[in-house]
Amino acid sequence: MVGQIELYKLTRCRSEDEFDEGCWVNEGAKEKYYKMLELQNKKLDEGELIVDEENICGEVLGFKSGYIRGRGTGPKPKRFLPNQNYGKELEEAKINAKLAQVRAEEGTS
């Protein structure tokens, strides 16, 4: 399976040899690829056993509402943006769970 960083390279480099002068579609793509590799190696050096390539791509390419820039609409950014309704939704979910539990207990009695 191809990782997301390697997929970025495959879609922006025209040859197998990344050091080939005409490989990259533009200099920006090349710089971003090497920045992703740098972050990945840094995380590995810091002792992380599993490196989240999706987050690295998002860090380098930038997050945008609904998708990771440069990756299309497929992958969604892993970001939690709390909103005002979150506490209300959580409370409603707890109430509904409790209500379902009470109804189940009444049905078995």
All heavy atoms as an XYZ file, in Angstrom:
872
protein
N       0.840     -1.176      0.000
C       0.000      0.000      0.000
C       0.892      1.249      0.000
O       1.846      1.335      0.758
C      -0.910     -0.005      1.220
C      -1.885      1.111      1.234
S      -3.061      0.828      2.569
C      -3.728      2.425      2.713
N       0.549      2.185     -0.811
C       1.320      3.415     -0.932
C       0.861      4.394      0.139
O      -0.325      4.641      0.307
C       1.118      4.034     -2.340
C       1.841      5.361     -2.443
C       1.583      3.087     -3.412
N       1.838      4.957      0.860
C       1.527      5.962      1.875
C       1.149      7.283      1.220
O       1.379      7.511      0.028
N       0.593      8.173      2.007
C       0.111      9.440      1.471
C       1.239     10.347      1.008
O       1.087     11.088      0.041
C      -0.765     10.126      2.505
C      -2.037      9.350      2.731
C      -2.986     10.051      3.663
O      -2.995     11.266      3.762
N      -3.803      9.275      4.345
N       2.377     10.284      1.680
C       3.512     11.098      1.253
C       4.044     10.582     -0.082
O       4.327     11.354     -0.994
C       4.608     11.116      2.343
C       4.073     11.827      3.592
C       5.872     11.787      1.826
C       4.987     11.754      4.798
N       4.138      9.275     -0.204
C       4.599      8.682     -1.466
C       3.596      8.944     -2.590
O       3.977      9.194     -3.726
C       4.821      7.174     -1.285
C       5.459      6.492     -2.466
C       6.894      6.954     -2.756
O       7.549      7.506     -1.871
O       7.337      6.759     -3.897
N       2.311      8.917     -2.269
C       1.279      9.221     -3.257
C       1.436     10.657     -3.762
O       1.303     10.917     -4.955
C      -0.113      9.027     -2.657
C      -1.284      9.339     -3.572
C      -1.296      8.386     -4.765
C      -2.594      9.228     -2.816
N       1.744     11.565     -2.861
C       1.991     12.961     -3.255
C       3.126     13.009     -4.278
O       3.031     13.673     -5.303
C       2.326     13.807     -2.025
C       2.566     15.261     -2.354
C       1.504     16.153     -2.425
C       3.846     15.739     -2.605
C       1.713     17.495     -2.748
C       4.061     17.071     -2.921
C       2.993     17.941     -2.990
O       3.205     19.259     -3.305
N       4.201     12.274     -3.987
C       5.346     12.247     -4.910
C       4.946     11.647     -6.252
O       5.286     12.179     -7.316
C       6.496     11.453     -4.309
C       7.674     11.323     -5.251
C       8.695     10.356     -4.717
C       9.658      9.985     -5.811
N      10.318      8.739     -5.566
N       4.221     10.538     -6.229
C       3.839      9.858     -7.469
C       2.971     10.738     -8.367
O       3.021     10.615     -9.586
C       3.094      8.559     -7.155
C       3.944      7.436     -6.554
C       3.054      6.285     -6.104
C       5.005      6.968     -7.531
N       2.191     11.621     -7.759
C       1.304     12.467     -8.560
C       1.954     13.781     -8.988
O       1.360     14.533     -9.756
C       0.002     12.779     -7.791
O       0.323     13.426     -6.559
C      -0.797     11.515     -7.543
N       3.171     14.032     -8.501
C       3.827     15.304     -8.838
C       5.246     15.158     -9.380
O       5.894     16.136     -9.666
C       3.842     16.211     -7.615
C       2.443     16.775     -7.399
C       2.228     17.254     -5.998
N       0.884     17.761     -5.824
C      -0.163     16.991     -5.543
N      -0.037     15.701     -5.445
N      -1.357     17.537     -5.384
N       5.702     13.935     -9.503
C       7.035     13.665    -10.033
C       6.882     12.759    -11.250
O       6.240     11.708    -11.173
C       7.895     13.001     -8.970
S       9.605     12.743     -9.452
N       7.475     13.157    -12.368
C       7.259     12.463    -13.641
C       8.155     11.255    -13.864
O       7.969     10.534    -14.822
C       7.459     13.448    -14.790
C       6.440     14.545    -14.792
C       6.651     15.460    -15.983
N       6.029     16.724    -15.668
C       6.642     17.884    -15.611
N       7.901     17.979    -15.901
N       6.004     18.972    -15.287
N       9.135     11.043    -13.014
C      10.022      9.892    -13.203
C      10.280      9.222    -11.864
O       9.981      9.773    -10.809
C      11.341     10.321    -13.854
O      12.131     11.037    -12.937
N      10.859      8.030    -11.921
C      11.167      7.292    -10.694
C      12.273      7.980     -9.898
O      12.332      7.889     -8.698
C      11.596      5.866    -11.047
C      10.477      5.015    -11.605
C       9.425      4.693    -10.570
O       9.765      4.409     -9.416
O       8.235      4.737    -10.927
N      13.160      8.674    -10.599
C      14.303      9.317     -9.964
C      13.927     10.725     -9.505
O      13.860     11.645    -10.304
C      15.477      9.369    -10.945
C      16.723      9.977    -10.322
O      16.766     10.118     -9.082
O      17.653     10.307    -11.089
N      13.691     10.881     -8.200
C      13.269     12.183     -7.679
C      14.371     13.230     -7.775
O      14.120     14.419     -7.648
C      12.797     12.062     -6.234
C      13.906     11.670     -5.273
C      13.382     11.282     -3.916
O      12.671     10.286     -3.811
O      13.710     12.006     -2.959
N      15.605     12.791     -8.029
C      16.714     13.733     -8.156
C      16.909     14.198     -9.598
O      17.716     15.071     -9.865
C      17.996     13.115     -7.606
C      17.867     12.719     -6.163
C      17.808     11.389     -5.790
C      17.769     13.686     -5.167
C      17.674     11.028     -4.459
C      17.626     13.336     -3.837
C      17.579     11.999     -3.480
N      16.128     13.609    -10.501
C      16.154     14.036    -11.904
C      15.643     15.472    -11.975
O      14.614     15.809    -11.398
C      15.266     13.094    -12.733
C      15.171     13.484    -14.189
O      16.001     14.292    -14.643
O      14.268     12.973    -14.866
N      16.372     16.316    -12.693
C      16.048     17.747    -12.754
C      14.630     18.012    -13.254
O      13.942     18.898    -12.777
C      17.075     18.459    -13.651
C      17.114     19.947    -13.476
C      17.507     20.395    -12.070
O      18.367     19.754    -11.444
O      16.941     21.386    -11.603
N      14.151     17.246    -14.226
C      12.827     17.492    -14.795
C      11.718     16.673    -14.169
O      10.605     16.622    -14.688
N      12.007     16.042    -13.069
C      11.033     15.150    -12.435
C       9.804     15.891    -11.918
O       8.679     15.521    -12.213
C      11.712     14.397    -11.297
S      10.594     13.500    -10.211
N      10.002     16.931    -11.148
C       8.917     17.590    -10.426
C       8.128     18.528    -11.333
O       8.686     19.197    -12.186
C       9.461     18.345     -9.224
C      10.063     17.410     -8.233
C      11.379     17.065     -8.138
C       9.375     16.639     -7.264
N      11.551     16.133     -7.148
C      10.340     15.852     -6.588
C       8.050     16.534     -6.882
C      10.005     14.977     -5.561
C       7.709     15.666     -5.855
C       8.673     14.900     -5.212
N       6.811     18.592    -11.108
C       5.954     19.466    -11.906
C       6.284     20.944    -11.656
O       6.133     21.766    -12.548
C       4.447     19.197    -11.664
C       4.060     17.835    -12.173
C       4.072     19.363    -10.213
N       6.735     21.267    -10.452
C       7.217     22.610    -10.137
C       8.072     22.550     -8.876
O       8.078     21.547     -8.155
C       6.072     23.626    -10.005
C       5.094     23.277     -8.908
O       5.484     22.871     -7.815
N       3.817     23.437     -9.184
N       8.771     23.606     -8.613
C       9.688     23.651     -7.473
C       8.927     23.583     -6.142
O       9.394     22.996     -5.184
C      10.543     24.919     -7.540
C      11.713     24.924     -6.593
C      12.746     23.835     -6.863
O      12.886     23.393     -8.014
O      13.405     23.410     -5.891
N       7.734     24.170     -6.106
C       6.926     24.144     -4.879
C       6.544     22.731     -4.472
O       6.566     22.383     -3.285
N       6.187     21.900     -5.446
C       5.821     20.506     -5.153
C       7.017     19.765     -4.574
O       6.878     18.987     -3.623
C       5.323     19.821     -6.422
N       8.182     20.010     -5.135
C       9.406     19.362     -4.652
C       9.698     19.778     -3.212
O       9.980     18.942     -2.358
C      10.565     19.751     -5.562
C      11.905     19.172     -5.181
C      12.958     19.641     -6.178
C      14.336     19.176     -5.813
N      15.350     19.656     -6.768
N       9.597     21.077     -2.936
C       9.861     21.585     -1.589
C       8.886     21.011     -0.572
O       9.270     20.639      0.540
C       9.786     23.111     -1.582
C      10.929     23.771     -2.311
C      10.742     25.276     -2.478
O       9.778     25.837     -1.909
O      11.570     25.875     -3.173
N       7.622     20.924     -0.955
C       6.610     20.382     -0.037
C       6.855     18.906      0.245
O       6.694     18.452      1.376
C       5.211     20.605     -0.604
C       4.801     22.055     -0.548
C       3.477     22.297     -1.216
C       3.157     23.793     -1.193
N       1.984     24.115     -1.965
N       7.259     18.161     -0.778
C       7.558     16.735     -0.597
C       8.701     16.554      0.409
O       8.602     15.755      1.339
C       7.911     16.090     -1.942
C       8.407     14.671     -1.811
C       7.534     13.643     -1.470
C       9.741     14.358     -2.027
C       7.974     12.337     -1.342
C      10.194     13.064     -1.910
C       9.315     12.052     -1.572
O       9.757     10.758     -1.446
N       9.768     17.309      0.231
C      10.903     17.186      1.141
C      10.569     17.685      2.540
O      11.092     17.158      3.529
C      12.137     17.883      0.568
C      12.748     17.066     -0.550
C      12.740     17.516     -1.856
C      13.298     15.809     -0.299
C      13.269     16.753     -2.883
C      13.822     15.039     -1.317
C      13.808     15.515     -2.611
O      14.319     14.743     -3.612
N       9.685     18.646      2.654
C       9.230     19.107      3.973
C       8.445     17.989      4.675
O       8.607     17.765      5.873
C       8.359     20.371      3.823
C       7.829     20.910      5.119
C       8.923     21.482      5.983
C       8.331     22.099      7.237
N       9.343     22.495      8.189
N       7.619     17.256      3.913
C       6.873     16.129      4.486
C       7.834     15.050      4.977
O       7.656     14.504      6.074
C       5.907     15.549      3.449
C       4.690     16.390      3.201
S       3.560     15.547      2.082
C       3.460     16.737      0.770
N       8.848     14.744      4.169
C       9.838     13.740      4.583
C      10.586     14.193      5.832
O      10.843     13.391      6.735
C      10.831     13.473      3.449
C      10.309     12.716      2.239
C      11.434     12.530      1.221
C       9.720     11.370      2.623
N      10.916     15.470      5.891
C      11.615     16.022      7.047
C      10.777     15.877      8.319
O      11.274     15.431      9.358
C      11.921     17.495      6.777
C      12.660     18.200      7.880
C      12.848     19.678      7.561
O      13.107     20.028      6.397
O      12.706     20.486      8.511
N       9.485     16.213      8.232
C       8.595     16.072      9.399
C       8.443     14.612      9.800
O       8.431     14.279     10.988
C       7.226     16.669      9.093
C       7.140     18.189      9.091
C       5.776     18.643      8.588
C       7.381     18.734     10.481
N       8.323     13.728      8.805
C       8.183     12.304      9.087
C       9.422     11.783      9.815
O       9.305     11.092     10.834
C       7.979     11.543      7.776
C       7.728     10.068      7.954
C       7.554      9.367      6.620
O       8.270      9.652      5.666
N       6.599      8.457      6.564
N      10.600     12.130      9.327
C      11.843     11.685      9.970
C      12.001     12.276     11.362
O      12.481     11.605     12.275
C      13.046     12.037      9.094
C      13.100     11.189      7.851
O      12.642     10.057      7.834
N      13.643     11.748      6.786
N      11.590     13.528     11.534
C      11.668     14.164     12.843
C      10.805     13.417     13.855
O      11.228     13.156     14.976
C      11.213     15.620     12.741
C      11.274     16.379     14.035
C      10.780     17.804     13.858
C      10.717     18.512     15.190
N      10.050     19.808     15.096
N       9.591     13.050     13.445
C       8.685     12.329     14.348
C       9.244     10.948     14.694
O       9.136     10.495     15.816
C       7.294     12.232     13.739
C       6.583     13.578     13.707
C       5.210     13.470     13.084
C       4.566     14.815     12.940
N       3.901     15.296     14.126
N       9.850     10.286     13.706
C      10.463      8.982     13.960
C      11.651      9.121     14.907
O      11.844      8.293     15.803
C      10.894      8.324     12.651
C       9.760      7.843     11.748
C      10.306      7.421     10.389
C       8.997      6.696     12.395
N      12.458     10.176     14.726
C      13.603     10.420     15.604
C      13.164     10.721     17.033
O      13.885     10.427     17.982
C      14.454     11.581     15.073
C      15.211     11.212     13.809
O      15.329     10.000     13.503
O      15.676     12.139     13.112
N      11.968     11.325     17.173
C      11.440     11.638     18.502
C      10.856     10.410     19.185
O      10.408     10.479     20.317
C      10.374     12.730     18.390
C      10.932     14.078     18.015
C       9.856     15.112     17.742
O       8.650     14.748     17.693
O      10.211     16.288     17.551
N      10.846      9.275     18.490
C      10.415      8.021     19.100
C       8.995      7.600     18.783
O       8.509      6.624     19.346
N       8.312      8.307     17.905
C       6.961      7.894     17.537
C       7.047      6.625     16.703
O       7.796      6.553     15.733
C       6.256      8.997     16.752
C       5.878     10.180     17.601
C       4.985     11.168     16.863
O       4.159     10.733     16.041
O       5.142     12.365     17.115
N       6.288      5.624     17.091
C       6.300      4.354     16.362
C       5.411      4.404     15.130
O       5.702      3.801     14.114
C       5.859      3.208     17.284
C       6.759      2.973     18.491
C       6.163      1.895     19.380
C       8.159      2.600     18.051
N       4.305      5.119     15.254
C       3.370      5.251     14.141
C       3.277      6.725     13.780
O       2.936      7.549     14.619
C       1.977      4.706     14.513
C       2.076      3.233     14.872
C       1.001      4.931     13.376
C       0.807      2.639     15.398
N       3.611      7.025     12.532
C       3.587      8.412     12.069
C       2.340      8.597     11.214
O       2.118      7.851     10.267
C       4.860      8.744     11.267
C       4.795     10.143     10.734
C       6.093      8.551     12.132
N       1.533      9.575     11.569
C       0.295      9.847     10.851
C       0.598     10.706      9.623
O       0.746     11.917      9.714
C      -0.696     10.552     11.774
C      -2.072     10.714     11.158
O      -2.248     10.359      9.979
O      -2.969     11.196     11.867
N       0.706     10.052      8.461
C       1.051     10.760      7.233
C      -0.035     11.746      6.819
O       0.250     12.777      6.216
C       1.322      9.768      6.099
C       2.605      9.001      6.301
C       3.011      8.197      5.080
O       2.453      8.411      3.980
O       3.904      7.347      5.231
N      -1.273     11.458      7.156
C      -2.365     12.375      6.815
C      -2.178     13.715      7.517
O      -2.369     14.776      6.921
C      -3.710     11.762      7.187
C      -4.888     12.580      6.719
C      -6.219     11.883      6.956
O      -6.265     10.649      6.902
O      -7.195     12.593      7.193
N      -1.776     13.666      8.785
C      -1.530     14.907      9.515
C      -0.324     15.652      8.960
O      -0.332     16.879      8.893
C      -1.313     14.629     11.005
C      -2.585     14.751     11.788
O      -3.607     15.168     11.276
N      -2.529     14.365     13.041
N       0.709     14.911      8.573
C       1.894     15.550      7.995
C       1.517     16.246      6.698
O       1.896     17.396      6.467
C       3.017     14.517      7.772
C       3.559     14.039      9.120
C       4.136     15.111      6.923
C       4.557     12.904      9.032
N       0.759     15.568      5.837
C       0.308     16.187      4.582
C      -0.517     17.437      4.876
O      -0.348     18.469      4.231
C      -0.521     15.205      3.755
S       0.443     13.888      3.004
N      -1.389     17.351      5.843
C      -2.213     18.498      6.209
C      -1.387     19.655      6.735
O      -1.657     20.811      6.431
N      -0.354     19.330      7.531
C       0.521     20.372      8.065
C       1.249     21.111      6.943
O       1.346     22.326      6.952
C       1.576     19.746      8.980
C       1.316     19.917     10.441
C       2.432     19.321     11.266
O       3.517     19.928     11.341
O       2.214     18.241     11.830
N       1.769     20.353      5.996
C       2.575     20.944      4.920
C       1.697     21.600      3.855
O       1.955     22.722      3.422
C       3.496     19.885      4.279
C       4.206     20.446      3.057
C       4.504     19.378      5.298
N       0.637     20.907      3.444
C      -0.205     21.415      2.364
C      -1.242     22.415      2.856
O      -1.728     23.236      2.098
C      -0.910     20.250      1.655
C       0.011     19.211      1.025
C      -0.796     18.047      0.494
C       0.865     19.831     -0.049
N      -1.599     22.302      4.124
C      -2.583     23.206      4.701
C      -3.968     22.592      4.721
O      -4.352     21.838      3.836
N      -4.698     22.875      5.773
C      -6.066     22.409      5.912
C      -7.001     23.447      5.314
O      -6.745     24.638      5.390
C      -6.433     22.214      7.383
C      -5.733     21.061      8.028
C      -4.615     21.265      8.809
C      -6.195     19.774      7.853
C      -3.978     20.212      9.425
C      -5.555     18.707      8.466
C      -4.448     18.926      9.246
N      -8.055     22.992      4.720
C      -9.088     23.873      4.200
C     -10.413     23.196      4.512
O     -10.488     21.976      4.581
C      -8.900     24.047      2.688
C      -9.697     25.166      2.096
C      -9.290     25.376      0.648
C     -10.126     26.475      0.056
N      -9.802     26.681     -1.349
N     -11.435     23.941      4.684
C     -12.724     23.391      5.077
C     -13.148     22.230      4.179
O     -13.287     22.392      2.973
C     -13.783     24.496      5.023
O     -15.035     23.968      5.374
N     -13.328     21.067      4.770
C     -13.856     19.913      4.048
C     -12.842     19.021      3.375
O     -13.157     17.908      3.002
N     -11.597     19.474      3.202
C     -10.594     18.606      2.602
C      -9.196     19.115      2.892
O      -9.012     20.220      3.351
C     -10.802     18.465      1.096
C     -10.550     19.716      0.293
C      -9.322     19.938     -0.326
C     -11.543     20.682      0.140
C      -9.098     21.077     -1.071
C     -11.309     21.818     -0.599
C     -10.094     22.020     -1.206
O      -9.862     23.136     -1.941
N      -8.228     18.247      2.628
C      -6.838     18.634      2.779
C      -6.374     19.167      1.440
O      -6.511     18.503      0.414
C      -5.966     17.452      3.219
C      -6.410     16.966      4.592
C      -4.490     17.840      3.238
C      -5.709     15.718      5.065
N      -5.855     20.363      1.436
C      -5.423     21.017      0.215
C      -4.442     20.143     -0.558
O      -3.530     19.567     -0.001
C      -4.754     22.329      0.597
C      -4.692     23.274     -0.514
C      -4.298     24.626      0.001
N      -3.879     25.363     -1.162
C      -2.911     26.191     -1.211
N      -2.228     26.438     -0.136
N      -2.612     26.781     -2.321
N      -4.667     20.031     -1.851
C      -3.789     19.225     -2.685
C      -4.143     17.761     -2.695
O      -3.533     16.957     -3.379
N      -5.138     17.356     -1.929
C      -5.539     15.952     -1.837
C      -6.968     15.734     -2.312
O      -7.463     14.636     -2.305
C      -5.417     15.462     -0.390
C      -4.025     15.459      0.187
C      -3.106     14.417     -0.405
N      -3.737     13.146     -0.617
C      -3.977     12.237      0.319
N      -3.612     12.450      1.557
N      -4.562     11.121      0.024
N      -7.692     16.793     -2.667
C      -9.055     16.650     -3.158
C     -10.062     16.492     -2.046
O      -9.794     16.776     -0.889
N     -11.241     16.001     -2.406
C     -12.320     15.898     -1.423
C     -12.331     14.575     -0.672
O     -13.152     14.386      0.199
C     -13.688     16.081     -2.111
O     -13.806     15.109     -3.149
C     -13.828     17.473     -2.694
N     -11.441     13.640     -1.001
C     -11.431     12.328     -0.351
C     -11.119     12.380      1.132
O     -11.978     12.170      1.973
N      -9.864     12.670      1.494
C      -9.529     12.641      2.918
C     -10.033     13.892      3.633
O     -10.011     14.977      3.077
C      -7.998     12.615      2.908
C      -7.623     13.259      1.635
C      -8.715     12.914      0.652
N     -10.490     13.697      4.827
C     -10.970     14.823      5.633
C      -9.930     15.143      6.697
O      -9.327     14.245      7.264
C     -12.296     14.473      6.325
C     -13.401     14.083      5.362
C     -13.859     15.279      4.570
C     -15.020     14.912      3.685
N     -14.870     15.210      2.316
N      -9.734     16.405      6.991
C      -8.769     16.771      8.028
C      -9.178     16.218      9.380
O     -10.353     16.217      9.724
C      -8.821     18.295      8.049
C      -9.477     18.706      6.793
C     -10.349     17.565      6.367
N      -8.191     15.752     10.130
C      -8.456     15.267     11.484
C      -8.289     16.446     12.430
O      -7.244     16.660     13.013
C      -7.471     14.171     11.854
C      -7.698     12.887     11.139
C      -6.727     11.846     11.623
C      -6.946     10.541     10.933
N      -6.003      9.529     11.355
N      -9.324     17.229     12.520
C      -9.305     18.382     13.404
C     -10.620     18.449     14.142
O     -11.673     18.274     13.561
C      -9.114     19.673     12.622
C      -7.676     19.941     12.380
C      -7.337     21.127     11.568
N      -8.156     22.299     11.620
C      -7.885     23.368     10.906
N      -6.857     23.379     10.124
N      -8.655     24.423     10.967
N     -10.517     18.703     15.405
C     -11.716     18.855     16.216
C     -11.924     20.325     16.465
O     -11.097     20.979     17.081
C     -11.570     18.097     17.541
C     -12.732     18.306     18.455
C     -13.942     17.707     18.186
C     -12.632     19.117     19.561
C     -15.026     17.898     19.016
C     -13.703     19.317     20.397
C     -14.906     18.702     20.119
N     -12.985     20.837     15.930
C     -13.321     22.238     16.144
C     -14.586     22.298     16.988
O     -15.684     22.105     16.486
C     -13.539     22.951     14.808
C     -12.351     22.948     13.859
C     -12.744     23.538     12.513
C     -11.204     23.728     14.458
N     -14.433     22.497     18.284
C     -15.620     22.513     19.132
C     -16.546     23.666     18.759
O     -16.103     24.751     18.429
C     -15.057     22.698     20.538
C     -13.703     23.258     20.355
C     -13.221     22.809     19.002
N     -17.824     23.358     18.784
C     -18.792     24.416     18.509
C     -19.701     24.589     19.720
O     -19.637     23.840     20.677
C     -19.586     24.122     17.230
C     -20.368     22.827     17.319
O     -20.800     22.424     18.385
N     -20.552     22.158     16.201
N     -20.557     25.549     19.648
C     -21.412     25.857     20.794
C     -22.412     24.752     21.079
O     -22.844     24.580     22.201
C     -22.153     27.160     20.529
C     -21.227     28.344     20.393
C     -21.960     29.582     19.927
O     -23.099     29.513     19.493
N     -21.302     30.721     20.014
N     -22.787     23.991     20.069
C     -23.806     22.959     20.251
C     -23.242     21.648     20.777
O     -23.994     20.752     21.115
C     -24.524     22.701     18.932
C     -25.293     23.904     18.455
O     -25.793     24.683     19.263
N     -25.376     24.077     17.152
N     -21.919     21.516     20.840
C     -21.327     20.241     21.234
C     -21.781     19.807     22.616
O     -22.173     18.669     22.820
C     -19.798     20.315     21.170
C     -19.142     19.035     21.591
C     -19.183     17.923     20.768
C     -18.506     18.923     22.824
C     -18.597     16.739     21.149
C     -17.919     17.736     23.211
C     -17.953     16.652     22.378
O     -17.376     15.476     22.750
N     -21.736     20.711     23.597
C     -22.150     20.371     24.958
C     -23.613     19.965     25.009
O     -23.992     19.013     25.688
N     -24.443     20.669     24.251
C     -25.869     20.354     24.195
C     -26.093     18.981     23.564
O     -26.871     18.175     24.061
C     -26.591     21.433     23.389
C     -28.080     21.249     23.300
C     -28.713     22.364     22.490
C     -30.196     22.121     22.321
N     -30.827     23.131     21.487
N     -25.378     18.710     22.469
C     -25.514     17.416     21.794
C     -25.062     16.272     22.696
O     -25.693     15.217     22.740
C     -24.700     17.410     20.502
C     -25.257     18.321     19.434
C     -24.327     18.454     18.243
O     -23.276     17.780     18.213
O     -24.649     19.245     17.352
N     -23.989     16.488     23.426
C     -23.484     15.468     24.339
C     -24.499     15.193     25.435
O     -24.778     14.032     25.767
C     -22.154     15.921     24.939
C     -21.462     14.952     25.884
C     -21.137     13.646     25.170
C     -20.189     15.571     26.432
N     -25.080     16.235     25.997
C     -26.079     16.077     27.048
C     -27.312     15.340     26.528
O     -27.858     14.458     27.200
C     -26.462     17.454     27.606
C     -27.194     17.405     28.916
C     -26.395     16.729     30.023
O     -25.181     16.941     30.124
O     -27.018     15.971     30.792
N     -27.760     15.686     25.312
C     -28.903     14.999     24.707
C     -28.604     13.518     24.487
O     -29.457     12.660     24.711
C     -29.279     15.660     23.387
C     -29.973     16.992     23.539
C     -30.261     17.667     22.202
O     -29.996     17.053     21.139
O     -30.747     18.804     22.221
N     -27.395     13.208     24.058
C     -27.011     11.812     23.830
C     -27.030     11.031     25.144
O     -27.485      9.883     25.195
C     -25.632     11.740     23.189
N     -26.548     11.650     26.222
C     -26.566     10.991     27.534
C     -27.997     10.738     27.986
O     -28.321      9.665     28.502
C     -25.843     11.848     28.571
C     -24.351     11.855     28.419
C     -23.721     12.739     29.479
C     -22.231     12.815     29.360
N     -21.623     13.703     30.370
N     -28.876     11.725     27.803
C     -30.284     11.575     28.197
C     -30.941     10.471     27.387
O     -31.665      9.630     27.935
C     -31.034     12.914     28.036
C     -30.527     13.928     29.083
C     -32.538     12.725     28.154
C     -31.022     15.336     28.870
N     -30.704     10.457     26.079
C     -31.295      9.423     25.222
C     -30.798      8.029     25.595
O     -31.555      7.065     25.577
C     -30.997      9.713     23.752
C     -31.793     10.884     23.227
O     -32.850     11.219     23.764
N     -31.295     11.523     22.183
N     -29.519      7.910     25.948
C     -28.967      6.618     26.355
C     -29.609      6.152     27.655
O     -29.962      4.980     27.804
C     -27.454      6.714     26.510
N     -29.773      7.072     28.596
C     -30.394      6.741     29.880
C     -31.857      6.334     29.672
O     -32.329      5.356     30.269
C     -30.295      7.949     30.822
C     -30.769      7.668     32.212
C     -29.813      6.764     32.928
C     -30.199      6.630     34.379
N     -29.418      5.614     35.060
N     -32.564      7.059     28.796
C     -33.958      6.751     28.500
C     -34.078      5.361     27.860
O     -34.960      4.585     28.229
C     -34.531      7.824     27.564
C     -36.009      7.733     27.224
C     -36.869      7.791     28.490
C     -36.400      8.843     26.282
N     -33.175      5.041     26.947
C     -33.199      3.731     26.311
C     -32.929      2.626     27.329
O     -33.538      1.550     27.284
C     -32.163      3.680     25.184
N     -32.032      2.883     28.271
C     -31.722      1.906     29.312
C     -32.932      1.661     30.206
O     -33.265      0.515     30.521
C     -30.540      2.401     30.149
C     -30.122      1.444     31.229
C     -28.983      1.999     32.085
O     -28.584      3.148     31.925
N     -28.486      1.171     32.970
N     -33.620      2.735     30.590
C     -34.824      2.617     31.431
C     -35.909      1.839     30.690
O     -36.543      0.949     31.257
C     -35.332      4.017     31.865
C     -36.687      3.934     32.502
C     -34.325      4.662     32.811
N     -36.107      2.130     29.424
C     -37.123      1.433     28.637
C     -36.790     -0.051     28.492
O     -37.672     -0.891     28.566
C     -37.258      2.058     27.247
C     -37.968      3.388     27.272
C     -38.136      3.953     25.901
N     -38.845      5.233     25.948
C     -38.791      6.140     25.012
N     -38.067      5.930     23.924
N     -39.462      7.269     25.123
N     -35.511     -0.358     28.320
C     -35.089     -1.764     28.210
C     -35.323     -2.506     29.506
O     -35.772     -3.663     29.504
C     -33.615     -1.829     27.821
N     -35.050     -1.835     30.630
C     -35.272     -2.465     31.943
C     -36.766     -2.680     32.184
O     -37.152     -3.684     32.760
C     -34.656     -1.606     33.047
C     -33.150     -1.623     33.050
C     -32.551     -0.630     34.032
O     -33.309      0.110     34.694
O     -31.306     -0.605     34.126
N     -37.603     -1.729     31.752
C     -39.041     -1.878     31.915
C     -39.583     -3.014     31.063
O     -40.493     -3.709     31.450
C     -39.754     -0.583     31.572
C     -39.573      0.519     32.582
C     -40.209      1.818     32.159
O     -40.708      1.911     31.016
O     -40.196      2.767     32.963
N     -38.991     -3.193     29.880
C     -39.431     -4.259     28.969
C     -39.078     -5.646     29.471
O     -39.764     -6.614     29.177
N     -38.031     -5.788     30.270
C     -37.615     -7.081     30.771
C     -38.297     -7.428     32.093
O     -38.250     -8.539     32.538
C     -36.088     -7.138     30.983
O     -35.688     -6.115     31.879
C     -35.372     -6.996     29.656
N     -38.925     -6.443     32.720
C     -39.585     -6.679     34.015
C     -40.924     -7.306     33.852
O     -41.653     -7.176     32.980
C     -39.763     -5.364     34.780
O     -38.537     -4.726     34.965
